[in-house]
Amino acid sequence: MPSGGSESWTYAASGSNWIAQKLVHTVSVSGGSVTSTFQFANVGWYDNAANDAARASKGYTGQEPPLAVSTVPSGLTPAAPASSSTVVNQLGGSQNVVFMHGLGSNGATWNRMTNWLNLDFLFGTEVVPTFDWT
Protein backbone atom coordinates (compact mmCIF):
# COMPACT_ATOMS: atom_id res chain seq x y z
CA MET A 1 0.00 0.00 0.00
CA PRO A 2 1.45 3.41 -0.91
CA SER A 3 2.29 5.76 1.93
CA GLY A 4 -0.91 7.44 3.11
CA GLY A 5 -3.20 4.89 1.45
CA SER A 6 -5.73 2.46 2.85
CA GLU A 7 -7.86 -0.52 1.85
CA SER A 8 -11.09 -1.84 3.30
CA TRP A 9 -12.48 -5.24 2.28
CA THR A 10 -16.01 -6.55 2.87
CA TYR A 11 -16.56 -10.33 2.85
CA ALA A 12 -19.59 -12.64 2.98
CA ALA A 13 -19.71 -16.20 4.27
CA SER A 14 -20.29 -18.92 1.66
CA GLY A 15 -20.43 -22.27 3.42
CA SER A 16 -17.04 -22.65 5.11
CA ASN A 17 -15.43 -20.10 2.74
CA TRP A 18 -15.38 -16.30 2.58
CA ILE A 19 -16.10 -14.43 -0.66
CA ALA A 20 -14.96 -10.84 -1.29
CA GLN A 21 -17.92 -8.51 -1.90
CA LYS A 22 -16.36 -5.05 -1.91
CA LEU A 23 -12.98 -3.31 -1.87
CA VAL A 24 -12.61 0.38 -1.04
CA HIS A 25 -9.14 1.65 -1.95
CA THR A 26 -8.02 5.17 -0.95
CA VAL A 27 -4.73 6.78 -2.02
CA SER A 28 -3.37 10.15 -0.89
CA VAL A 29 -2.59 12.56 -3.71
CA SER A 30 -1.45 16.16 -3.67
CA GLY A 31 -4.34 18.27 -2.44
CA GLY A 32 -6.44 15.38 -1.09
CA SER A 33 -7.17 11.72 -1.76
CA VAL A 34 -8.70 9.49 -4.41
CA THR A 35 -11.05 6.65 -3.49
CA SER A 36 -11.97 3.75 -5.76
CA THR A 37 -14.70 1.28 -4.84
CA PHE A 38 -14.83 -2.15 -6.44
CA GLN A 39 -18.11 -4.02 -5.95
CA PHE A 40 -18.09 -7.78 -6.66
CA ALA A 41 -21.41 -9.32 -7.72
CA ASN A 42 -22.53 -12.75 -8.84
CA VAL A 43 -19.38 -14.32 -7.47
CA GLY A 44 -19.63 -18.08 -7.15
CA TRP A 45 -17.41 -20.47 -5.24
CA TYR A 46 -16.71 -23.84 -6.81
CA ASP A 47 -14.54 -26.45 -5.16
CA ASN A 48 -12.48 -28.36 -7.71
CA ALA A 49 -10.74 -30.74 -5.33
CA ALA A 50 -9.20 -32.99 -8.02
CA ASN A 51 -7.47 -30.14 -9.86
CA ASP A 52 -6.59 -28.35 -6.61
CA ALA A 53 -4.84 -31.51 -5.37
CA ALA A 54 -3.00 -31.90 -8.70
CA ARG A 55 -1.74 -28.29 -8.55
CA ALA A 56 -0.82 -28.61 -4.86
CA SER A 57 1.20 -31.78 -5.53
CA LYS A 58 3.46 -29.75 -7.83
CA GLY A 59 4.47 -27.58 -4.90
CA TYR A 60 5.59 -24.03 -5.62
CA THR A 61 5.86 -23.74 -9.38
CA GLY A 62 6.66 -20.02 -9.71
CA GLN A 63 9.36 -19.48 -12.29
CA GLU A 64 10.58 -16.90 -14.73
CA PRO A 65 8.53 -16.82 -17.94
CA PRO A 66 10.15 -18.54 -20.91
CA LEU A 67 12.08 -16.46 -23.40
CA ALA A 68 10.13 -15.22 -26.41
CA VAL A 69 10.40 -17.63 -29.32
CA SER A 70 8.99 -17.62 -32.80
CA THR A 71 8.07 -21.31 -32.74
CA VAL A 72 5.12 -23.08 -31.14
CA PRO A 73 5.94 -25.35 -28.17
CA SER A 74 5.89 -29.04 -29.02
CA GLY A 75 2.48 -30.70 -28.91
CA LEU A 76 0.52 -27.48 -29.44
CA THR A 77 -1.22 -26.17 -32.51
CA PRO A 78 -0.66 -22.51 -33.39
CA ALA A 79 -3.67 -20.23 -33.02
CA ALA A 80 -5.30 -18.61 -36.02
CA PRO A 81 -3.78 -15.32 -37.24
CA ALA A 82 -4.80 -12.11 -35.48
CA SER A 83 -7.03 -11.14 -38.41
CA SER A 84 -9.43 -13.91 -37.37
CA SER A 85 -12.33 -12.71 -35.23
CA THR A 86 -12.37 -15.67 -32.82
CA VAL A 87 -10.07 -18.63 -32.18
CA VAL A 88 -11.66 -21.76 -30.68
CA ASN A 89 -9.45 -24.70 -29.66
CA GLN A 90 -10.88 -28.03 -28.49
CA LEU A 91 -8.20 -29.32 -26.11
CA GLY A 92 -9.97 -32.28 -24.51
CA GLY A 93 -10.08 -31.17 -20.86
CA SER A 94 -13.10 -30.68 -18.65
CA GLN A 95 -12.74 -26.98 -17.82
CA ASN A 96 -13.58 -24.34 -20.44
CA VAL A 97 -11.86 -20.96 -20.56
CA VAL A 98 -12.28 -17.64 -22.41
CA PHE A 99 -9.32 -15.28 -22.82
CA MET A 100 -10.69 -11.75 -23.41
CA HIS A 101 -8.42 -8.94 -24.52
CA GLY A 102 -8.60 -5.38 -23.24
CA LEU A 103 -9.54 -2.07 -24.81
CA GLY A 104 -7.62 -1.15 -27.98
CA SER A 105 -6.32 -4.70 -28.39
CA ASN A 106 -7.28 -7.98 -30.07
CA GLY A 107 -7.13 -11.73 -29.48
CA ALA A 108 -3.45 -11.86 -30.50
CA THR A 109 -2.73 -10.38 -27.06
CA TRP A 110 -3.10 -13.90 -25.67
CA ASN A 111 -0.98 -15.81 -28.24
CA ARG A 112 2.08 -16.18 -25.99
CA MET A 113 0.14 -16.66 -22.74
CA THR A 114 -2.18 -19.40 -24.03
CA ASN A 115 0.84 -21.43 -25.19
CA TRP A 116 2.39 -21.20 -21.71
CA LEU A 117 -0.87 -22.11 -19.93
CA ASN A 118 -1.58 -25.03 -22.25
CA LEU A 119 1.70 -26.63 -21.14
CA ASP A 120 0.45 -26.92 -17.52
CA PHE A 121 -3.35 -27.05 -17.77
CA LEU A 122 -5.67 -29.19 -19.85
CA PHE A 123 -8.56 -26.93 -20.82
CA GLY A 124 -11.67 -28.20 -22.58
CA THR A 125 -12.81 -25.53 -25.01
CA GLU A 126 -10.48 -22.54 -25.21
CA VAL A 127 -12.02 -19.42 -26.77
CA VAL A 128 -9.93 -16.36 -27.74
CA PRO A 129 -12.26 -13.75 -29.29
CA THR A 130 -11.35 -10.48 -30.98
CA PHE A 131 -13.81 -7.64 -30.61
CA ASP A 132 -13.74 -4.24 -32.28
CA TRP A 133 -12.15 -1.67 -29.98
CA THR A 134 -15.41 0.30 -29.84
BELSUL-V858399 format. One record per helix or strand of 2 or more residues. SS is the DSSP state (@ for helix, = for strand). FROM is the first residue (numbers start at 1). TO is the last residue. If there is no record, write none. Layout:
# BELSUL-V858399
ss->[SS;SS]
from->[FROM;FROM]
to->[TO;TO]
This chain:
# BELSUL-V858399
ss->[=;=;=;@;=;=;@;=]
from->[6;17;32;49;86;95;107;123]
to->[14;29;39;57;90;98;120;129]
